[in-house]
Amino acid sequence: MSGLTRSPRGRRFAAAALTALALSSSIQAAAGEAGSSRYSSLIEKDCTAAPVPKDEEGQGGSSVCPGVDGYRLQVLDGDARMSIDVVTPAGKILPLEFWSTVGSGFSSLGNSAEWRYPASGGRVPKALIVRLNISENPERSELTTSYLVVSKLGADSACVTAKVAPGKGQNEAARKAADIAPAAPCLRSKD
């Protein structure tokens, strides 16, 4: 037994080394835990036109697209700019307001929505990824930049947490941002 005893300094070093090893392992495990995805369509033919409120007639259109697990997406199109409202299974509408948080230029949505679920296998999506093509140069509106917009989803709130620029690994970067979205802050309005 006396061969196993260490000096106080040696015990502190061993304890610190074990703590560092445990912390490093937990960080690597968390970083390696990817969520899973399910997809839904944003293609017009798969969605249903929604009535436009009387005070907003002539201001644009709206359609409701099926989502996953009771969620739906309300696609908003006004003045050649698009956004999405998330409709919860309980019917609560959670606006994402892409035109004020992602970009105010002319925009269009991609064809699908990616719903992210936690790595622990939860049955409720915690984040949403959609493609938003934005015209950022008013003098050359035909040129667009294709961003992936990441939003966190809660029972009573939703907000945009990341705007992932195009480039190599864009999809993977958006999924990583979605997997940490529940703890991420909301992007501020650009107004």
C-alpha positions in Angstrom: 0.0 0.0 0.0 2.8 2.4 0.8 4.0 2.1 -2.9 0.7 3.5 -4.0 0.7 6.6 -1.8 1.8 9.8 -3.5 2.9 13.1 -2.3 0.2 15.8 -2.0 1.7 17.4 -5.1 1.5 14.2 -7.1 -2.1 13.6 -6.0 -3.1 17.1 -7.2 -1.3 16.5 -10.5 -3.1 13.2 -11.0 -6.5 14.7 -10.1 -5.9 17.6 -12.5 -4.8 15.2 -15.2 -7.9 13.0 -14.7 -10.2 16.1 -14.7 -8.6 17.4 -17.9 -9.0 14.0 -19.5 -12.7 13.7 -18.5 -13.4 17.3 -19.7 -11.7 16.6 -23.0 -13.6 13.4 -23.5 -17.0 15.0 -22.7 -16.2 17.9 -25.2 -15.2 15.4 -27.9 -18.4 13.4 -27.2 -20.6 16.5 -27.4 -18.9 17.6 -30.6 -19.4 14.2 -32.1 -23.1 13.9 -31.2 -24.9 14.9 -34.4 -28.6 15.2 -34.5 -30.8 13.6 -37.1 -32.9 15.1 -39.8 -36.3 14.8 -41.5 -37.3 16.8 -44.5 -40.5 18.5 -45.7 -41.4 20.2 -49.0 -41.7 23.9 -49.6 -42.6 23.4 -53.3 -45.8 25.3 -54.1 -47.6 22.3 -55.4 -47.2 20.5 -52.1 -48.6 23.5 -50.1 -52.1 25.0 -49.7 -52.8 28.6 -50.4 -53.7 30.5 -47.2 -56.3 33.3 -47.0 -54.8 36.7 -47.0 -56.2 39.0 -44.2 -58.4 41.8 -45.7 -56.1 44.6 -44.5 -53.2 43.0 -46.3 -54.8 42.2 -49.7 -52.5 43.0 -52.5 -49.5 42.9 -50.3 -48.4 39.4 -51.2 -49.3 35.8 -50.7 -49.2 33.0 -48.1 -49.3 29.3 -48.3 -49.1 26.5 -45.7 -46.8 23.6 -46.2 -46.9 20.3 -44.3 -44.0 19.9 -41.9 -43.2 17.0 -39.5 -44.7 15.7 -36.3 -47.7 18.1 -36.4 -45.6 21.2 -37.3 -46.5 23.2 -40.5 -44.7 26.0 -42.2 -46.5 29.1 -43.4 -44.6 30.6 -46.4 -44.9 34.3 -46.6 -44.3 36.1 -49.9 -44.6 39.9 -50.0 -42.9 42.4 -52.3 -40.7 39.7 -53.8 -39.3 38.9 -50.3 -40.0 35.6 -48.5 -40.0 34.4 -45.0 -41.5 31.5 -42.9 -43.7 31.3 -39.9 -43.5 28.0 -37.9 -47.0 26.7 -36.9 -46.7 24.5 -33.9 -48.9 21.3 -33.4 -51.0 23.4 -31.0 -51.6 26.0 -33.8 -49.4 28.7 -32.4 -47.7 30.8 -35.1 -44.0 31.6 -34.5 -42.7 34.2 -37.0 -39.1 34.0 -38.2 -39.1 37.3 -40.1 -36.2 36.5 -42.5 -36.5 40.0 -44.1 -35.4 41.7 -40.9 -33.0 39.1 -39.4 -31.4 37.5 -42.5 -31.6 40.1 -45.3 -34.0 42.7 -46.7 -33.2 42.2 -50.4 -35.5 40.3 -52.8 -35.5 36.7 -51.8 -36.8 33.2 -52.5 -36.9 30.0 -50.6 -35.3 26.7 -51.5 -37.5 23.6 -52.2 -37.2 21.9 -48.8 -37.0 22.4 -45.1 -34.7 20.3 -42.9 -35.9 19.6 -39.4 -33.2 18.7 -36.8 -33.8 16.4 -33.9 -31.5 16.0 -30.9 -28.9 13.3 -30.9 -30.6 11.8 -27.9 -33.4 10.7 -30.2 -36.1 13.2 -29.1 -39.5 13.1 -30.9 -39.8 16.9 -31.3 -37.6 18.9 -33.7 -35.4 21.5 -32.0 -34.2 23.3 -35.1 -35.1 24.1 -38.7 -32.8 24.7 -41.7 -34.1 26.4 -44.9 -32.3 27.8 -48.0 -32.9 31.5 -48.7 -31.6 33.0 -51.9 -31.1 36.8 -51.4 -30.4 39.5 -53.9 -27.9 41.6 -52.0 -27.1 44.1 -54.8 -30.0 46.3 -55.7 -28.4 47.2 -59.0 -28.0 43.5 -60.0 -31.1 41.9 -58.5 -30.6 38.8 -60.7 -27.5 37.9 -58.7 -28.3 36.0 -55.5 -26.4 34.6 -52.6 -27.7 31.3 -51.3 -27.7 31.1 -47.5 -28.8 28.3 -45.2 -30.9 29.8 -42.4 -30.9 28.0 -39.1 -33.7 28.6 -36.6 -34.3 27.2 -33.1 -37.7 25.9 -32.3 -39.5 26.0 -28.9 -43.0 25.3 -27.8 -43.8 29.0 -27.5 -41.0 30.7 -29.5 -38.7 30.4 -32.5 -36.0 32.6 -33.9 -33.1 32.7 -36.4 -29.8 31.7 -34.8 -27.5 31.5 -37.8 -27.1 32.5 -41.4 -24.6 30.1 -43.1 -22.9 31.6 -46.1 -22.3 29.5 -49.3 -19.1 27.6 -49.6 -17.5 24.2 -49.1 -19.1 22.4 -46.2 -22.1 24.7 -46.0 -24.6 21.9 -45.3 -22.5 20.4 -42.6 -21.9 23.8 -41.0 -25.6 24.5 -41.0 -26.3 21.1 -39.3 -23.7 21.8 -36.7 -25.3 25.2 -36.1 -28.7 23.6 -35.8 -27.5 21.0 -33.3 -26.4 23.8 -30.9 -29.3 26.2 -31.9 -31.4 25.5 -28.7 -28.6 27.2 -26.6 -27.7 29.8 -29.2 -28.8 33.5 -29.0 -31.3 34.8 -31.6 -29.9 37.0 -34.4 -30.9 40.6 -33.9 -33.1 42.5 -36.4 -31.1 44.4 -39.0 -33.6 47.3 -38.9 
